[in-house]
Amino acid sequence: MKKQILVILLLAASVGCLNQNSETSSGGKAKVKGAQFNPEFVQAMNRFKEANSKVKFDDELYSNTYKNENTAFARKLLSVLPDESKNRVISPLSYELALRLLQQGAVVPSRQALVKAFNLKAVQESLEGLERELANLVGAVTDPGAISGESVADFSVGFGMAMTDKYKLNPKVVPEIESKLGAMLKTYDFVNDSAQAVKEINDWVSEQTQQKVKDLLSQIPEDSLMVLLNTIYLKVAWSTHFKEEFNEKMDFTTDSGVVKKMTAMKRQGKYNYRDDKDFEMVEIQLDNRDLSFMAFRPKGNLKQFKKRFQSSTLEKLLPVTYYRKVDLAFPKFKVSSDIDLTDTLKPLGLGLLVEDSNYDLSQFFTKKHNIVVGKVKQGTFFALNEKGIEAAAATAIVMKAGAGLDPNEPIKLVFDKPFLFVVYSKTAGSILFLGEVHDPKWL
């Protein structure tokens, strides 16, 4: 029987929503709680921030630069999701981090095969490459140079490894992951004490995701060898908040023609905007020079637009945007998703990991074991309101062993039909969250 590795990949993010615990300085400026990390990862982040020059931000970079994007995996992921007209949000970055952590247990040929199959960056074949890129991303997102000068992003990255106590861990691989990534490490008897392992893992997930992802696991198969965990938490405000007193109940028409009511947040201001033949795009400015929140309102239906999105990089999709005055009406909403991607990801290369033991993923242990992927699951949460966005995601991989517009006239843009949104890091060139809204509800 081929052994299993249960790999749990977790991501949580919250953008905006200044909380009640925000402090106020003597100067009257709100201070949002800063980034929280495992101490070991803080050391790693600082080490690489010293080795690499501090990320520089300028107006050209902020205004509209997607030339360094690495969104192929995100777009492929969207292309293989089941075609369903329902709210959902995924975290491509969570899957990428999980696969990169998995790479650390693969021998070199298998690492290279994973890079090719999943369009991962070659530098991420090494643990040092993963550590360096994470440090750069964290450094850029938490840079104190907020646009408004009032807040900094709350952003944390965590890794964990729950290992079987039946086999000896590789002293050359596991401790290095624990040290460089500040990973939580614990061993379990998955045969006789599976319930306790499930409880402790779920508790860890809940804590890391600020209680947004709960009860991710219901059970762990007896022949599991390991549970790998990754969490990300992000919280950052809009540069300018929407005012709740301007909210208005408006109609929202689904692609099937059903009219529902939404709570629309309204604000007139200047936004990066594009009017394309297939869609309108608006970037709602976050109080952060690295992160971008973009929403796409299709001129046809969302299904048709997703095909266009899947086939284009952001650079090609948005070759030019214009800083225009926009009279914006955007719904506040919450979205929760629980998606089993075991079969969905097979076309992207996971099929080889599920069905083919030629991938050697045994470097986590001192002895070689036959290991194949058994299950991939992601649970997500995303909420957007007047102050910003709050989102969380958890992924589990079970492994067996318009230039003609008058700039003075405001453009009226109402998101009153199904739309797509992304949270994008300019530094990493990656999509942190990718979602679609078919029924904006604030539950």
C-alpha positions as CSV (number, residue, x, y, z in Angstrom):
1,M,0.0,0.0,0.0
2,K,1.3,3.4,-0.9
3,K,1.6,5.7,2.1
4,Q,0.0,9.0,2.4
5,I,1.1,12.5,3.2
6,L,-1.6,14.8,4.3
7,V,-0.5,18.3,3.3
8,I,-2.6,21.1,4.7
9,L,-2.0,24.5,3.1
10,L,-3.6,27.4,4.8
11,L,-4.0,31.0,3.8
12,A,-5.9,33.8,5.6
13,A,-6.1,37.4,4.6
14,S,-7.9,40.5,5.7
15,V,-7.7,43.8,3.8
16,G,-9.0,47.0,5.4
17,C,-11.4,46.9,8.3
18,L,-9.6,48.9,11.0
19,N,-10.6,47.1,14.2
20,Q,-11.6,48.3,17.6
21,N,-8.2,47.5,19.0
22,S,-6.5,50.1,16.7
23,E,-4.5,52.6,18.8
24,T,-4.4,56.3,18.3
25,S,-1.2,58.2,18.6
26,S,-0.8,61.7,20.1
27,G,-0.9,63.1,16.6
28,G,-4.4,61.6,16.1
29,K,-3.4,59.1,13.5
30,A,-4.7,55.5,13.7
31,K,-2.1,52.8,14.1
32,V,-3.1,49.4,13.0
33,K,-1.5,46.4,14.7
34,G,1.6,45.5,12.7
35,A,2.7,42.2,11.2
36,Q,2.8,39.2,13.5
37,F,5.2,36.3,12.7
38,N,6.9,33.4,14.3
39,P,10.1,34.7,15.9
40,E,12.2,32.5,13.7
41,F,10.6,33.8,10.5
42,V,11.1,37.4,11.7
43,Q,14.8,36.6,11.9
44,A,14.7,35.1,8.4
45,M,12.8,38.1,7.1
46,N,15.2,40.6,8.6
47,R,18.2,38.6,7.4
48,F,17.1,38.7,3.8
49,K,15.9,42.3,4.1
50,E,19.4,43.2,5.1
51,A,20.9,41.1,2.3
52,N,18.5,42.6,-0.3
53,S,18.0,46.3,-0.7
54,K,14.8,47.7,0.7
55,V,11.9,47.6,-1.8
56,K,11.6,51.0,-3.4
57,F,8.2,52.4,-4.3
58,D,7.5,55.2,-6.7
59,D,4.5,56.6,-8.5
60,E,5.3,54.7,-11.7
61,L,5.4,51.3,-9.9
62,Y,2.2,52.0,-8.0
63,S,0.2,53.5,-10.9
64,N,0.0,50.4,-13.1
65,T,2.9,48.0,-13.4
66,Y,2.2,44.3,-13.9
67,K,5.3,43.4,-16.0
68,N,6.8,41.1,-13.4
69,E,3.6,39.2,-12.7
70,N,3.7,35.5,-12.2
71,T,0.0,34.7,-12.6
72,A,0.1,31.7,-14.9
73,F,-0.8,29.3,-12.1
74,A,-3.6,31.5,-10.8
75,R,-5.2,31.7,-14.3
76,K,-4.8,28.0,-14.9
77,L,-6.4,27.3,-11.5
78,L,-9.4,29.4,-12.5
79,S,-9.7,27.6,-15.8
80,V,-10.1,24.2,-14.2
81,L,-12.6,25.1,-11.5
82,P,-16.1,23.7,-12.0
83,D,-18.3,26.1,-13.9
84,E,-20.7,27.2,-11.2
85,S,-22.6,30.4,-10.8
86,K,-22.0,30.9,-7.1
87,N,-19.9,33.0,-4.9
88,R,-16.4,31.7,-4.3
89,V,-12.9,32.8,-3.6
90,I,-9.6,31.0,-4.0
91,S,-6.1,31.7,-3.0
92,P,-3.6,30.8,-5.7
93,L,-0.7,31.9,-3.5
94,S,-1.8,29.4,-0.9
95,Y,-1.5,26.5,-3.4
96,E,1.8,27.8,-4.6
97,L,3.3,28.0,-1.2
98,A,2.0,24.5,-0.4
99,L,3.6,23.1,-3.5
100,R,6.8,24.9,-2.8
101,L,6.9,23.5,0.7
102,L,6.2,20.1,-0.8
103,Q,9.2,20.6,-3.1
104,Q,11.5,20.5,-0.1
105,G,10.8,16.8,0.4
106,A,11.5,16.0,-3.2
107,V,14.8,14.9,-4.7
108,V,16.2,17.2,-7.4
109,P,14.7,15.6,-10.5
110,S,11.2,15.6,-8.9
111,R,11.6,19.2,-7.8
112,Q,12.4,20.2,-11.4
113,A,9.3,18.3,-12.6
114,L,7.1,20.1,-10.1
115,V,8.4,23.4,-11.3
116,K,7.5,22.6,-14.9
117,A,4.1,20.9,-14.1
118,F,2.8,23.8,-11.9
119,N,4.6,26.8,-13.6
120,L,6.5,27.5,-10.4
121,K,9.4,29.8,-10.3
122,A,12.7,27.9,-10.7
123,V,14.3,29.8,-7.8
124,Q,11.8,28.2,-5.5
125,E,13.4,24.8,-6.0
126,S,15.5,25.7,-3.0
127,L,14.4,26.5,0.5
128,E,16.6,29.6,0.4
129,G,14.7,30.8,-2.7
130,L,11.4,30.3,-1.0
131,E,12.7,32.1,2.2
132,R,14.1,35.0,0.2
133,E,10.9,35.6,-1.8
134,L,8.7,35.4,1.2
135,A,10.9,37.9,3.0
136,N,10.8,40.3,0.1
137,L,7.0,39.9,-0.1
138,V,6.5,40.5,3.6
139,G,8.9,43.4,3.6
140,A,7.0,45.1,0.7
141,V,3.5,44.5,2.1
142,T,4.5,45.7,5.6
143,D,6.5,48.7,4.4
144,P,5.4,51.6,6.7
145,G,5.1,53.9,3.8
146,A,1.3,53.8,3.6
147,I,-0.3,56.0,1.0
148,S,-2.4,57.9,3.6
149,G,0.4,57.7,6.2
150,E,-2.1,56.4,8.7
151,S,-1.7,52.6,8.7
152,V,0.5,49.7,7.9
153,A,-0.5,46.3,6.7
154,D,-1.0,43.5,9.2
155,F,0.5,40.5,7.3
156,S,1.8,37.2,8.6
157,V,3.1,34.0,7.1
158,G,3.3,30.7,9.0
159,F,4.3,27.1,8.3
160,G,3.7,24.0,10.2
161,M,4.5,20.3,10.0
162,A,2.6,17.5,11.8
163,M,4.6,14.4,11.2
164,T,4.0,10.7,11.9
165,D,5.9,9.3,14.9
166,K,6.4,5.9,13.1
167,Y,9.3,7.0,10.9
168,K,12.5,8.9,11.6
169,L,12.6,12.4,10.2
170,N,15.4,13.5,7.8
171,P,17.7,15.6,10.0
172,K,19.1,17.4,6.9
173,V,15.6,18.6,5.7
174,V,13.0,18.9,8.4
175,P,15.1,20.9,10.9
176,E,16.2,23.3,8.2
177,I,12.5,24.0,7.2
178,E,11.7,24.5,10.9
179,S,14.5,26.9,11.3
180,K,14.4,28.9,8.1
181,L,10.6,29.3,7.8
182,G,10.0,29.3,11.6
183,A,7.7,26.3,11.1
184,M,5.7,24.6,13.8
185,L,6.8,21.0,14.2
186,K,5.0,18.2,16.1
187,T,4.8,14.4,15.8
188,Y,1.6,12.4,16.1
189,D,0.4,8.8,16.2
190,F,-2.1,9.1,13.3
191,V,-3.2,5.5,13.8
192,N,-4.2,5.6,17.5
193,D,-4.5,9.3,18.2
194,S,-5.9,10.7,15.0
195,A,-8.7,12.6,16.8
196,Q,-6.2,14.6,19.0
197,A,-4.1,15.4,15.9
198,V,-7.2,16.7,14.0
199,K,-8.2,18.8,17.0
200,E,-4.8,20.4,17.5
201,I,-4.3,21.0,13.8
202,N,-7.7,22.6,13.5
203,D,-7.0,24.8,16.5
204,W,-3.7,25.9,15.0
205,V,-5.4,26.7,11.7
206,S,-8.1,28.7,13.5
207,E,-5.5,30.7,15.5
208,Q,-3.4,31.4,12.5
209,T,-6.4,32.6,10.4
210,Q,-7.8,34.7,13.1
211,Q,-10.7,32.3,13.6
212,K,-11.9,32.7,10.0
213,V,-11.1,29.1,9.0
214,K,-12.4,26.5,11.5
215,D,-12.7,22.7,11.4
216,L,-10.7,22.3,8.2
217,L,-10.0,18.7,8.9
218,S,-12.6,16.1,9.9
219,Q,-10.2,13.2,9.9
220,I,-6.7,12.1,9.0
221,P,-6.3,8.7,7.3
222,E,-4.4,6.2,9.3
223,D,-1.7,5.7,6.7
224,S,-0.9,9.4,6.6
225,L,2.8,10.3,7.1
226,M,2.7,14.1,7.4
227,V,0.5,17.2,7.5
228,L,2.2,20.3,6.0
229,L,0.7,23.6,6.9
230,N,1.0,27.1,5.5
231,T,-0.9,30.2,6.7
232,I,-1.1,33.8,5.5
233,Y,-3.0,36.6,7.2
234,L,-3.4,40.0,5.6
235,K,-5.2,43.1,6.8
236,V,-4.9,46.6,5.3
237,A,-7.3,49.5,5.0
238,W,-8.6,51.4,2.0
239,S,-6.6,54.6,1.4
240,T,-10.0,56.4,1.7
241,H,-12.9,54.7,3.5
242,F,-16.4,54.5,2.1
243,K,-18.9,56.3,4.4
244,E,-21.6,54.1,5.7
245,E,-24.2,56.9,5.6
246,F,-23.9,56.9,1.8
247,N,-24.8,53.2,1.5
248,E,-27.8,52.5,-0.6
249,K,-29.9,49.4,-1.4
250,M,-29.6,48.7,-5.1
251,D,-30.6,46.0,-7.6
252,F,-28.2,43.3,-8.5
253,T,-29.1,41.2,-11.5
254,T,-27.6,37.7,-11.8
255,D,-26.5,36.1,-15.1
256,S,-29.8,34.1,-15.0
257,G,-31.8,37.3,-14.9
258,V,-32.8,37.1,-11.2
259,V,-32.9,40.5,-9.5
260,K,-31.7,40.7,-5.9
261,K,-31.0,43.5,-3.5
262,M,-27.4,44.5,-2.5
263,T,-26.0,47.0,-0.1
264,A,-24.0,49.3,-2.3
265,M,-21.2,51.4,-0.9
266,K,-20.9,54.7,-2.8
267,R,-18.0,57.0,-3.2
268,Q,-17.0,59.5,-5.9
269,G,-13.2,59.8,-6.4
270,K,-10.3,59.2,-8.7
271,Y,-9.5,55.6,-9.5
272,N,-7.4,53.7,-11.9
273,Y,-10.0,52.7,-14.5
274,R,-10.2,50.9,-17.8
275,D,-13.1,50.7,-20.3
276,D,-12.5,47.6,-22.5
277,K,-14.8,46.2,-25.1
278,D,-15.4,43.2,-22.8
279,F,-15.3,44.7,-19.3
280,E,-14.8,47.7,-17.1
281,M,-12.1,47.6,-14.4
282,V,-11.7,49.7,-11.3
283,E,-8.8,49.6,-8.8
284,I,-10.0,50.6,-5.4
285,Q,-6.9,52.0,-3.8
286,L,-5.6,50.2,-0.7
287,D,-3.5,52.0,1.9
288,N,-0.5,50.1,0.7
289,R,1.8,50.7,-2.2
290,D,2.4,47.0,-3.0
291,L,-1.1,45.6,-2.9
292,S,-3.8,46.2,-5.5
293,F,-7.5,45.4,-5.3
294,M,-9.1,45.2,-8.8
295,A,-12.7,44.5,-9.7
296,F,-13.8,43.6,-13.2
297,R,-17.4,44.2,-14.3
298,P,-18.1,42.2,-17.5
299,K,-20.1,43.8,-20.3
300,G,-21.4,40.3,-21.2
301,N,-21.8,37.5,-18.6
302,L,-19.1,36.5,-16.1
303,K,-18.6,33.1,-17.7
304,Q,-17.5,34.7,-21.0
305,F,-15.2,37.2,-19.3
306,K,-13.5,34.5,-17.3
307,K,-12.4,32.9,-20.5
308,R,-10.7,36.2,-21.5
309,F,-9.2,36.5,-18.0
310,Q,-7.8,33.0,-18.1
311,S,-6.0,33.6,-21.4
312,S,-4.4,36.9,-20.7
313,T,-1.8,38.2,-18.3
314,L,-2.7,41.4,-16.3
315,E,-0.2,43.3,-18.5
316,K,-2.1,42.3,-21.6
317,L,-5.5,42.6,-20.0
318,L,-4.7,46.1,-18.7
319,P,-2.1,47.6,-21.1
320,V,-3.3,51.1,-20.1
321,T,-5.4,52.4,-17.3
322,Y,-6.6,55.9,-16.8
323,Y,-6.8,57.8,-13.5
324,R,-10.4,59.0,-13.8
325,K,-13.0,60.5,-11.6
326,V,-15.5,57.7,-11.0
327,D,-18.9,57.7,-9.3
328,L,-18.6,54.2,-7.9
329,A,-21.2,51.9,-6.3
330,F,-19.7,48.7,-5.1
331,P,-21.4,46.0,-3.0
332,K,-20.3,45.0,0.5
333,F,-20.2,41.2,0.7
334,K,-18.9,38.1,2.5
335,V,-18.0,35.0,0.7
336,S,-17.1,31.6,2.1
337,S,-15.9,28.6,0.0
338,D,-15.1,25.0,0.7
339,I,-13.6,23.5,-2.4
340,D,-12.3,20.0,-3.0
341,L,-9.7,20.3,-5.8
342,T,-8.4,16.8,-5.9
343,D,-9.8,16.1,-9.4
344,T,-9.8,19.7,-10.5
345,L,-6.0,20.1,-10.2
346,K,-5.2,16.9,-12.1
347,P,-5.0,18.7,-15.5
348,L,-2.5,21.1,-14.0
349,G,0.0,18.4,-13.1
350,L,-1.4,17.1,-9.9
351,G,-2.6,14.0,-11.7
352,L,1.0,12.9,-11.8
353,L,1.3,13.3,-8.1
354,V,-2.0,11.5,-7.5
355,E,-1.4,8.5,-9.8
356,D,2.3,8.3,-10.5
357,S,4.9,7.4,-7.8
358,N,7.8,8.4,-10.1
359,Y,7.9,11.7,-8.2
360,D,10.2,11.0,-5.3
361,L,8.9,13.0,-2.4
362,S,10.5,11.0,0.3
363,Q,13.2,13.4,1.5
364,F,11.2,14.4,4.6
365,F,12.2,11.0,6.1
366,T,15.4,9.0,6.4
367,K,14.0,6.1,4.4
368,K,12.3,6.2,1.1
369,H,8.5,5.7,1.0
370,N,6.1,5.6,-1.9
371,I,4.1,8.8,-1.7
372,V,1.2,10.0,-3.9
373,V,-1.3,12.8,-3.5
374,G,-4.7,11.7,-2.2
375,K,-6.7,14.9,-1.6
376,V,-6.6,18.7,-2.1
377,K,-9.0,20.9,-0.3
378,Q,-9.3,24.7,0.3
379,G,-11.6,26.6,2.6
380,T,-11.7,30.4,2.2
381,F,-13.4,33.4,3.7
382,F,-13.5,36.9,2.2
383,A,-15.4,40.0,3.4
384,L,-15.4,43.5,2.0
385,N,-17.0,46.5,3.7
386,E,-16.6,50.3,4.1
387,K,-13.2,50.1,5.6
388,G,-11.7,47.3,3.5
389,I,-11.6,43.6,3.1
390,E,-11.2,40.6,5.4
391,A,-10.4,37.2,4.0
392,A,-9.2,33.8,5.0
393,A,-8.4,30.6,3.1
394,A,-7.2,27.1,4.0
395,T,-6.0,24.5,1.5
396,A,-5.5,20.8,2.2
397,I,-3.6,18.4,0.0
398,V,-3.9,14.8,1.1
399,M,-1.0,12.8,-0.3
400,K,-0.8,9.0,-0.5
401,A,2.3,7.9,1.2
402,G,-10.8,54.6,-22.6
403,A,-8.7,57.6,-23.8
404,G,-11.6,59.5,-25.4
405,L,-13.3,60.1,-22.0
406,D,-13.7,63.6,-20.6
407,P,-11.5,63.4,-17.4
408,N,-13.7,66.1,-15.8
409,E,-16.9,64.2,-16.2
410,P,-17.3,61.4,-13.6
411,I,-17.8,57.9,-14.9
412,K,-20.7,56.1,-13.4
413,L,-19.8,52.6,-12.5
414,V,-22.2,50.3,-10.7
415,F,-21.3,46.7,-9.9
416,D,-24.8,45.5,-10.3
417,K,-24.1,42.2,-11.9
418,P,-21.7,39.2,-11.3
419,F,-18.1,40.3,-11.3
420,L,-14.5,39.1,-10.7
421,F,-12.0,40.5,-8.3
422,V,-8.3,40.0,-7.4
423,V,-5.9,41.0,-4.6
424,Y,-2.5,41.3,-6.3
425,S,1.0,41.9,-5.0
426,K,3.1,44.0,-7.4
427,T,6.4,42.9,-5.7
428,A,5.7,39.2,-5.9
429,G,3.8,39.5,-9.1
430,S,1.3,37.1,-7.7
431,I,-2.5,36.9,-7.0
432,L,-3.1,36.4,-3.3
433,F,-6.9,36.1,-3.8
434,L,-9.1,35.6,-6.8
435,G,-12.9,35.6,-6.4
436,E,-16.2,35.8,-8.2
437,V,-19.4,37.3,-6.7
438,H,-22.8,36.2,-8.1
439,D,-24.9,37.2,-5.1
440,P,-23.4,39.9,-2.8
441,K,-24.6,39.1,0.7
442,W,-23.4,40.6,4.0
443,L,-24.3,37.7,6.3
